[in-house]
C-alpha cells in the first residue's frame, strides 16, 4: 500500500508530500495524523531548518475527505481525529514552512496556506473555501486570518459563496508570494526552502514568533472547532453530504 503522505528528509529540509492523487489528495484522518507527526518531527529535530509541503498529481488537495465528515455527522467516526493535532502543529510551528500549490486547493487546502510562510502557486492554482456550501464554518483560524490578509469583503465571498481564487489573484491579494509555471513550481519552492534553510535559524524562529500570535490563533481555532463540530451534526450538513454522495444539488430550503 502506497504512503499517502511521503515524509522525506534531505539535509536541513523536511518535505511532506500529499500522495493520494487518485482521490485528488483528499485528506483522510490517517493523512492528518502523518502530517501532524511530520510537523512535530521538524519542530523537535534541530537539524531540520525548513519544511516544504507539496503534492503529487494535478491537485494540491480536494480538502477533507467528505466520507470522514459524513462519518462524524452519522456518529461513526473514529474516536481519535487527527485534524486538530495537525492544525495545532501548524499554528505552533516556528520554523519556516514553504508550500508548492498546483491545481485545486479546497477547504483546508487553502486555510492551511495561511499558516505557511512562503506560498508558491501556478496559473492553474484555484483556492476554494466552500465551507458554507457544505453547511459548515471556517476552520484553522481562517475566520480571523483570511479577512486580516485580504479584507472582509473578499474573505466573506470566499467563505460564504465559495468563489475560487486563481493563482494570479492569490499573489495580488497576498495569499501567495510567487506565481510560477507549473513546470517550474517544484524547483522554485525548493529554491525558496533552501534559501530559508541557510538563514540563521534562531533569528528566523524568533521573527516568526513575533509576527504570529500563536495563543490568539489557538483561541480562535478552538471557537471555530466547537461550532464546526455542531455544524457537522446538523441536518443541513447531513443534507449537504447526502447530496454530494448522490451527485445532486443540495436542497437547504427545508431548513430555517
N, C-alpha and C positions, 0 to 999 in steps of 0.2 A: 504493500500500500504506500502510495507516494506521500511525502510530507506536505501538508497543506500550508505550513509556514516553514520556509527554509531559513535557518539561522546560520550565518556564515561569519566567521571572524578572520579578517586578514589584516595583520598588523594592528594599527590603532582603530580600525573600523569594524563595527558590528552591523551586518546587514540583516534586515528582516524582510523576506520576500514572500508576498502572498502568492500561493501556488495552488490555486483551485480554479484554473481557467475554464474548465468545463462547466462550472457553476458561476462564471463571471466573478470569481473570487468573493462570493457571498460569505460573510464571516459567521462561522459556527461557534458554539460555545468552546469547543476544543481549540479553535484558532485563536480566540480571545485569550485563552489560557497560555498558549505558546507565545503570543505577542507580549503578554504581561511578564512572563518569565524572561523573555529576551531583554525587555527594557530594564528589568531588575538586575539582570546579569551585567548589563552595560553600566548601570549605576554603581554596582558593587566592585567591578573589576577596574583597578587603577590603570591597567594597560589600555583599556578602551577609552578613546577620546572623542568619538563621534558615532552617531547612529544614522543609518540610512534605511529608509522604508521605501520599498518599491513593490512591483508586481510582475507576474508572468501573464501573457495573453494580451488581449485588446481592451481589457477593462481593469482599472485600478481596483475598484471593488463595487459590487452592486449593493453594498451595505449589509446590514444584519440579515442573516438567513431568516426569511419570514416564517419558515417552519418552526424555528425557535420561538418567535413571537407568538405564533398560533398555539404552541405548547403551553406557554405561560398563560395565555388567555384561557386555555382549557384546563389549567391546573395540572398539567402533566410534565412540566419542565423539570430538569434535574435540580436537586437541592442546591448544588454549588454552581452558580453562574459567574463566569469569569469576566464579563464585560466591565463590571465595576472595578475590578482589580486592574484591568488594562487602562481604563480611563484615569484612575488614580495614579498609576505609574507614569502616564503621560504628563499629568499635572506636576508631579514631584520630580520628574527628570530635570536635572540641571546641567547635563551635558548636551551639546548641540545635536539637534535632530534635523536631518535633511530628508525631503520626500521627493520622489520622482513619480509624477502623476500623469498617466496617459489614459484616454478614454473616460468612461463614466466613473465618477466618484460620488456615490449615492449615500445620503444619510450620514452615518458615522464616517464614511469615506471622505466626506467634506469636513465634518466637525473636528475630526482628529487633526486636520491640517492646521487648525487654529492653534494647536499646541506644538507644531513644528516650526523651526526657526528659519529655514530656507525651503521654499517650495518651488519646484521646477515643473512646468506644465508644457503642453503642446497645443497646436491648433485643434486637435481632436479631443482635448480635455473638456468634460462637461461636469460642473459641480452642481449637485442637485440635493436639496434638503426637503423631501416630501413628507415631513412629519404630520402636518395637519391632514394631508391627503390620506394618511393611514390612520386617522383619528388619534394621533399621538401628539407629543410635545417635544421640543428640542431637548438635547442632552449634551454631555461633555462640556458643560458650562457655556454652550453656544448661545443661550438666551442672553448672556452678557457679552461674550467675546465677539459675536458676529456683528451686533449693532455698534459695538465700540470700534470695530475695524472699518465697517462700510456705511454706518449710519442706519437709523431706524427704518427709514422708508425702504431702502434696498433689502435690509435684513428681513423685514416683515414680509415682503413679496416672495423672498426665497423660501421662508418657512411656511407661510400661510398658503401660498399659491403653488409652491414647488417649481418656481421658474428656474430653468437651468442657466448657469453662467459659464460662458465659454472661456477658453484659456486666455485669450487676449484681454477679455474683460476682467478676468480674475487678476491679472497683473495690473491693469489700470486701477482697479479698486483696492489693491493692496492685499488680496487673498493669496497671491503668489508673487514670487520675485522675478523668475526668469521664464520667458517664453522661448522655447527652442523647438527644432524639428523633432518629429517622432524618432527619426534615426539617431539624433544626437542627444536624446533625453538622458539615457543612462550614463553616457560619458560626461555630460555636464554635471549631473547630480554627483557623480563620483569625484569629479574635479573639485566641486564645492566642498564635499566632505573631507577630502584630503587637505584642502586649504585650511579648513577649520581645525582639523586634527593637528596641524603644525603650529597652531597658535598656543600661547601659554594657557594651559587648561585651567589653572587656578583663577586667572583673570576672566576667562570665558564663563566659568561656572558662577563666579561672583556677580558678573554683569547680568547673566540670565536671571539669577535670583532677585537682583534689584529691579529688573524690568517686568517681573511677573509676581503677582501676589498669590502665592500658592494657597494660602489659608483661605482667602476670599473665594478663589476658584473652587475649592473643595466645598465650601458652604453653598455656593450656587449649584454645584453639581448634586449635592445632597437634596436640595429643594427640588431640582428637576427630576431626580430619580424617584422621589416619593410620588410626584404627580404622574410621571411616566408609568410607574407600577400600577397606579389606579387606572390610568387610561388603557393599559394593556388588557385589563379585565372588564372593560366597559362594553356594552352592547354595540356601540359604534365601531370599536376595534374589531370585535368578532365579525361584524358585517364586512369590514374592510378586508380582513384576512380570507373570509369565505369568497368574496368577490374576486380576490387575487387568484385563489386556487381554482375558481370556476371560470376564470378569464372573462369576466364581465365587469361592467361598471358598477361600482358600489351605489347603493341607494340609502342615503342618510336622511331622507325626508321623513322617515318614520320616527325619528328621534327629535326630541325638543331640547 
